[in-house]
Amino acid sequence: MNKTLIIYSTVDGQTRAICELMKGVNQAAESEVTLASLEEAKALSLADFDKVMIGASIRYGKHRPELYQYINNHHAVLSAKPNAFFTVNVVARKPEKNTPETNPYMKKFLELSLWKPQQLGVFAGKIDYPKYRFFDKTMIRFIMWMTKGPTDTSGTYEFTNWQQVEEFGKAFADR
């Protein structure tokens, strides 16, 4: 049984939810899986794991700086194991921006990261207006208005294609 580490960097929890599904898929493939936030992962030794997957969300057009710090500090160990990276963003709700080759945030990640993951994924996220504070609600509504997305702040809009998430998880489990 291999040992798999799944690390998530999330703001509102959708990336964690995606990672939880990935954990279940990999456990079904007889892997021992540890799910850890980026903060929790700092206390773990990557040498203790056979495979590593990292998922990270976008907020206001960027991955968190701590994500790059972690990856750039560990890129050699990450590269020596079967690995995967995926990004979660609402831009990926658009068919022309939902692949690693077409998603602007994945392209930017690959430019800024020393790590070149073996398996790449892009998943659409979720907008949960009722949970946001005033500033975030206003900014996200403005961004959605500019990009022709949902602007009704009383609603929650989930764009994640869970079938696509499961397929990505199965592909990683087979590595």
SERO-4910 file (N, C-alpha, C, O; in steps of 0.05 Angstrom, whole numbers):
BEGIN
 pado doro    nc1    nc2    nc3   cac1   cac2   cac3    cc1    cc2    cc3    oc1    oc2    oc3
  Met    A     17    -24      0      0      0      0     18     25      0     35     28     17
  Asn    A     13     42    -20     30     67    -20     17     88     -2     -6     88      5
  Lys    A     35    107      5     26    129     22     24    154      5     44    162     -8
  Thr    A      1    166      5     -5    189    -11    -10    213      7    -25    211     26
  Leu    A      1    236     -1     -4    261     13    -20    279     -6    -11    284    -29
  Ile    A    -42    290      3    -57    309    -12    -58    335      4    -68    336     27
  Ile    A    -47    356     -8    -44    382      6    -64    401     -8    -66    402    -33
  Tyr    A    -77    417      8    -95    437     -3    -89    465      7    -82    469     31
  Ser    A    -93    485    -10    -91    513     -3   -118    525    -12   -124    527    -36
  Thr    A   -134    533      8   -161    541      2   -167    567     17   -156    572     38
  Val    A   -186    582      7   -196    606     20   -223    601     32   -228    607     55
  Asp    A   -241    590     16   -269    586     24   -277    557     28   -300    552     36
  Gly    A   -259    538     22   -265    510     28   -271    493      4   -272    468      7
  Gln    A   -275    504    -20   -281    487    -43   -258    469    -51   -261    446    -59
  Thr    A   -234    480    -49   -210    463    -56   -207    440    -36   -200    418    -44
  Arg    A   -213    445    -11   -213    424      9   -234    403      2   -228    379      3
  Ala    A   -258    411     -6   -279    392    -13   -270    375    -37   -275    351    -38
  Ile    A   -257    387    -56   -246    372    -80   -225    353    -70   -225    330    -79
  Cys    A   -208    361    -52   -187    343    -42   -199    320    -26   -188    298    -26
  Glu    A   -220    325    -12   -233    303      3   -243    282    -16   -241    258    -10
  Leu    A   -254    290    -39   -263    270    -59   -239    255    -70   -240    231    -74
  Met    A   -217    270    -75   -192    257    -85   -182    237    -64   -173    215    -72
  Lys    A   -184    243    -39   -176    225    -18   -192    199    -19   -180    177    -18
  Gly    A   -218    202    -22   -235    178    -24   -229    161    -48   -228    136    -46
  Val    A   -224    173    -71   -217    159    -95   -191    144    -91   -188    121   -100
  Asn    A   -171    157    -79   -145    144    -75   -146    122    -54   -132    102    -56
  Gln    A   -163    126    -33   -166    105    -13   -180     80    -26   -173     57    -19
  Ala    A   -198     85    -44   -212     63    -58   -192     47    -75   -196     23    -80
  Ala    A   -170     60    -83   -149     47    -99   -128     36    -80   -105     30    -89
  Glu    A   -135     32    -55   -117     20    -35    -92     36    -29    -70     25    -27
  Ser    A    -95     62    -27    -73     79    -18    -80     90      9   -103     95     16
  Glu    A    -59     92     26    -62    105     52    -59    135     47    -38    144     38
  Val    A    -80    150     53    -80    179     45    -80    197     69    -96    193     88
  Thr    A    -62    217     69    -62    238     89    -71    263     74    -60    271     54
  Leu    A    -92    276     85   -102    302     75    -92    323     94    -97    322    118
  Ala    A    -79    344     83    -68    365    100    -71    392     87    -68    395     63
  Ser    A    -77    412    103    -76    440     93    -47    447     88    -29    433     97
  Leu    A    -43    468     73    -16    477     67     -1    483     93     23    477     96
  Glu    A    -14    494    113     -2    500    139      6    474    153     28    472    164
  Glu    A    -12    454    153     -6    429    165     17    414    151     33    400    164
  Ala    A     18    417    125     38    403    109     67    412    116     86    396    113
  Lys    A     69    436    126     96    446    133    109    429    155    133    428    157
  Ala    A     92    416    171    103    400    194    107    371    185    117    355    201
  Leu    A    100    364    161    104    336    151    129    334    134    138    353    122
  Ser    A    140    310    134    164    305    117    154    292     91    142    270     91
  Leu    A    159    305     68    151    293     43    165    266     37    154    250     22
  Ala    A    187    262     50    202    236     46    185    213     57    190    190     49
  Asp    A    166    218     74    149    196     85    127    187     66    113    168     72
  Phe    A    124    200     43    102    194     25    113    185     -2    134    193    -11
  Asp    A     98    167    -15    105    157    -41     95    175    -64    108    177    -85
  Lys    A     73    189    -59     60    206    -80     50    231    -66     42    231    -43
  Val    A     50    253    -82     40    278    -71     23    293    -92     30    295   -115
  Met    A      0    302    -82    -18    319    -98    -23    345    -83    -26    345    -59
  Ile    A    -23    367    -98    -28    393    -86    -51    406   -102    -51    407   -126
  Gly    A    -70    417    -87    -92    432    -99    -93    460    -87    -90    463    -63
  Ala    A    -97    480   -104    -96    507    -94   -117    525   -108   -122    523   -132
  Ser    A   -130    541    -92   -150    559   -102   -138    586   -110   -116    593   -103
  Ile    A   -154    601   -125   -147    628   -133   -166    647   -119   -189    642   -116
  Arg    A   -154    670   -110   -171    691    -99   -159    717   -111   -135    722   -108
  Tyr    A   -176    733   -123   -168    758   -136   -145    754   -155   -126    770   -156
  Gly    A   -146    732   -170   -127    728   -192   -101    716   -184    -82    714   -201
  Lys    A    -98    706   -159    -72    696   -151    -74    672   -133    -93    669   -118
  His    A    -54    654   -135    -51    633   -114    -37    647    -90    -25    668    -93
  Arg    A    -41    636    -67    -29    647    -43      2    646    -44     13    627    -54
  Pro    A     15    667    -35     45    668    -36     57    644    -20     78    634    -28
  Glu    A     44    635      1     54    613     17     56    587      0     72    570      5
  Leu    A     38    585    -19     38    562    -37     64    561    -53     78    540    -54
  Tyr    A     72    583    -64     97    584    -80    121    579    -61    140    566    -69
  Gln    A    121    591    -38    143    586    -19    146    557    -13    168    546    -13
  Tyr    A    124    543     -7    125    515      0    135    499    -24    153    483    -21
  Ile    A    123    503    -46    131    488    -70    160    493    -78    175    474    -84
  Asn    A    168    518    -78    195    524    -86    216    513    -66    238    507    -73
  Asn    A    208    511    -40    226    499    -20    227    469    -23    247    457    -15
  His    A    207    456    -35    206    427    -36    205    416    -64    199    392    -68
  His    A    210    432    -84    206    423   -112    223    399   -119    214    383   -135
  Ala    A    247    397   -109    264    373   -115    251    348   -105    250    328   -120
  Val    A    241    348    -80    229    324    -69    203    318    -84    197    295    -90
  Leu    A    187    339    -89    162    335   -104    167    323   -131    152    305   -140
  Ser    A    187    332   -145    193    323   -172    203    294   -173    201    281   -193
  Ala    A    213    284   -150    224    257   -149    203    236   -145    209    212   -145
  Lys    A    178    244   -140    156    225   -135    133    229   -155    132    250   -168
  Pro    A    116    209   -158     92    214   -174     77    237   -161     73    237   -137
  Asn    A     69    257   -178     58    281   -166     37    293   -185     35    286   -209
  Ala    A     21    310   -173      0    324   -188     -6    351   -175     -1    355   -152
  Phe    A    -16    369   -192    -24    396   -182    -50    403   -197    -52    398   -221
  Phe    A    -68    415   -182    -91    426   -195    -98    453   -183    -92    459   -159
  Thr    A   -110    470   -199   -119    496   -190   -149    498   -191   -162    485   -209
  Val    A   -161    512   -173   -190    516   -171   -196    545   -174   -187    562   -159
  Asn    A   -212    552   -195   -219    580   -199   -245    582   -215   -252    564   -229
  Val    A   -258    604   -211   -284    608   -224   -282    614   -254   -301    609   -269
  Val    A   -259    624   -263   -254    628   -291   -258    601   -306   -266    601   -329
  Ala    A   -251    579   -293   -253    553   -306   -281    544   -311   -285    523   -323
  Arg    A   -301    560   -303   -329    554   -310   -333    557   -340   -353    547   -352
  Lys    A   -315    572   -353   -317    576   -382   -303    554   -397   -279    549   -391
  Pro    A   -316    542   -416   -303    519   -431   -277    526   -444   -259    509   -446
  Glu    A   -273    551   -452   -248    558   -465   -226    564   -445   -203    571   -454
  Lys    A   -231    561   -419   -210    567   -399   -209    545   -377   -201    551   -355
  Asn    A   -217    521   -384   -218    500   -363   -199    477   -367   -204    455   -357
  Thr    A   -177    482   -382   -156    461   -385   -130    473   -376   -127    498   -375
  Pro    A   -110    456   -369    -84    467   -362    -71    485   -384    -56    503   -378
  Glu    A    -78    479   -409    -66    494   -431    -80    521   -435    -68    539   -446
  Thr    A   -105    523   -427   -120    548   -432   -126    565   -408   -135    587   -410
  Asn    A   -122    554   -384   -129    569   -360   -107    589   -353    -84    581   -349
  Pro    A   -113    614   -351    -92    634   -345    -78    631   -318    -55    637   -316
  Tyr    A    -92    620   -299    -80    617   -272    -61    593   -272    -41    593   -258
  Met    A    -67    572   -287    -48    550   -289    -23    559   -304     -1    552   -297
  Lys    A    -27    574   -326     -4    584   -341     14    601   -323     39    598   -323
  Lys    A      2    618   -307     17    635   -289     31    619   -268     55    624   -261
  Phe    A     17    598   -257     30    581   -237     55    568   -249     76    568   -236
  Leu    A     53    557   -273     76    544   -285     99    563   -291    122    555   -290
  Glu    A     93    588   -296    114    608   -299    128    614   -273    153    618   -273
  Leu    A    113    616   -251    124    625   -226    136    602   -208    151    607   -190
  Ser    A    129    578   -214    136    555   -197    162    542   -207    166    539   -231
  Leu    A    179    534   -189    202    518   -196    195    489   -202    209    475   -216
  Trp    A    172    480   -192    162    453   -195    146    451   -221    129    468   -227
  Lys    A    151    430   -236    136    424   -260    120    398   -256    131    376   -261
  Pro    A     96    399   -246     81    375   -239     76    357   -263     75    365   -286
  Gln    A     75    331   -257     71    310   -277     42    309   -287     37    304   -311
  Gln    A     23    314   -269     -5    313   -276    -17    340   -269    -14    349   -246
  Leu    A    -31    353   -287    -42    379   -283    -73    378   -286    -83    364   -303
  Gly    A    -87    394   -269   -116    395   -271   -126    423   -265   -113    439   -251
  Val    A   -148    430   -277   -162    455   -272   -191    449   -267   -204    436   -283
  Phe    A   -201    459   -244   -229    455   -237   -242    481   -231   -231    499   -219
  Ala    A   -267    484   -240   -283    507   -234   -290    507   -205   -295    485   -193
  Gly    A   -292    530   -192   -297    531   -164   -326    537   -157   -344    528   -171
  Lys    A   -330    553   -137   -356    558   -126   -357    587   -117   -337    598   -106
  Ile    A   -380    600   -121   -384    627   -110   -406    624    -89   -428    613    -95
  Asp    A   -401    632    -65   -420    630    -43   -424    657    -30   -415    663     -8
  Tyr    A   -438    674    -45   -442    702    -36   -451    705     -7   -440    722      7
  Pro    A   -471    689      2   -480    693     30   -458    690     51   -460    700     73
  Lys    A   -437    675     45   -415    670     65   -394    693     65   -379    696     84
  Tyr    A   -394    709     44   -373    729     41   -378    754     58   -401    761     63
  Arg    A   -356    766     67   -358    792     80   -364    813     59   -362    807     35
  Phe    A   -372    836     68   -381    857     49   -361    863     27   -368    864      4
  Phe    A   -335    866     34   -315    873     14   -312    851     -7   -313    856    -31
  Asp    A   -310    826      2   -307    804    -16   -332    801    -34   -330    796    -58
  Lys    A   -355    803    -22   -380    801    -37   -381    822    -59   -388    816    -82
  Thr    A   -374    847    -52   -374    868    -71   -354    864    -94   -360    868   -117
  Met    A   -330    856    -86   -309    852   -106   -315    829   -125   -312    831   -149
  Ile    A   -324    807   -113   -330    783   -129   -354    789   -147   -354    780   -170
  Arg    A   -374    803   -137   -397    811   -154   -388    828   -177   -397    824   -200
  Phe    A   -370    846   -172   -360    864   -194   -345    847   -215   -348    851   -239
  Ile    A   -328    829   -205   -313    811   -224   -333    794   -240   -329    791   -264
  Met    A   -353    784   -227   -373    768   -241   -389    785   -262   -395    775   -283
  Trp    A   -395    809   -254   -408    827   -273   -391    832   -298   -401    831   -320
  Met    A   -365    836   -293   -346    841   -316   -343    816   -333   -339    818   -358
  Thr    A   -345    792   -321   -340    768   -336   -366    753   -343   -366    729   -351
  Lys    A   -389    767   -340   -415    755   -346   -422    730   -330   -433    711   -340
  Gly    A   -415    732   -305   -421    710   -286   -445    718   -269   -456    740   -273
  Pro    A   -453    701   -249   -476    707   -232   -470    730   -213   -449    731   -200
  Thr    A   -489    749   -211   -485    772   -194   -506    774   -171   -504    793   -155
  Asp    A   -525    756   -170   -545    756   -149   -531    748   -123   -525    724   -119
  Thr    A   -528    767   -105   -512    761    -80   -528    745    -60   -517    739    -38
  Ser    A   -552    737    -66   -567    720    -47   -562    690    -53   -571    673    -39
  Gly    A   -547    685    -75   -544    658    -84   -516    646    -80   -497    660    -75
  Thr    A   -516    619    -83   -491    604    -83   -490    589   -110   -510    578   -118
  Tyr    A   -467    590   -123   -464    579   -150   -440    561   -150   -417    569   -148
  Glu    A   -446    535   -153   -424    516   -155   -420    508   -184   -438    500   -198
  Phe    A   -395    511   -193   -388    505   -221   -371    480   -223   -364    472   -245
  Thr    A   -363    468   -201   -345    445   -201   -358    421   -216   -381    413   -210
  Asn    A   -343    410   -234   -351    386   -248   -340    362   -233   -316    355   -236
  Trp    A   -357    350   -216   -347    329   -198   -339    304   -213   -322    289   -203
  Gln    A   -350    299   -236   -342    276   -252   -313    280   -261   -296    262   -261
  Gln    A   -306    304   -270   -279    311   -278   -260    308   -254   -237    299   -258
  Val    A   -268    317   -231   -251    314   -207   -246    285   -201   -223    277   -196
  Glu    A   -266    268   -203   -263    239   -198   -244    227   -218   -228    210   -210
  Glu    A   -247    234   -243   -229    223   -264   -200    231   -259   -182    215   -262
  Phe    A   -195    255   -251   -168    265   -244   -157    248   -221   -134    240   -221
  Gly    A   -174    244   -200   -165    229   -177   -159    200   -184   -139    189   -174
  Lys    A   -175    188   -202   -169    160   -211   -143    159   -227   -127    141   -223
  Ala    A   -139    179   -244   -114    179   -259    -90    181   -241    -69    169   -245
  Phe    A    -92    198   -220    -71    200   -200    -67    174   -185    -44    166   -179
  Ala    A    -88    162   -177    -87    136   -163    -72    115   -179    -59     97   -167
  Asp    A    -74    116   -205    -61     96   -223    -32    102   -227    -18     86   -239
  Arg    A    -22    125   -218      7    132   -222     25    113   -205     49    116   -206
***
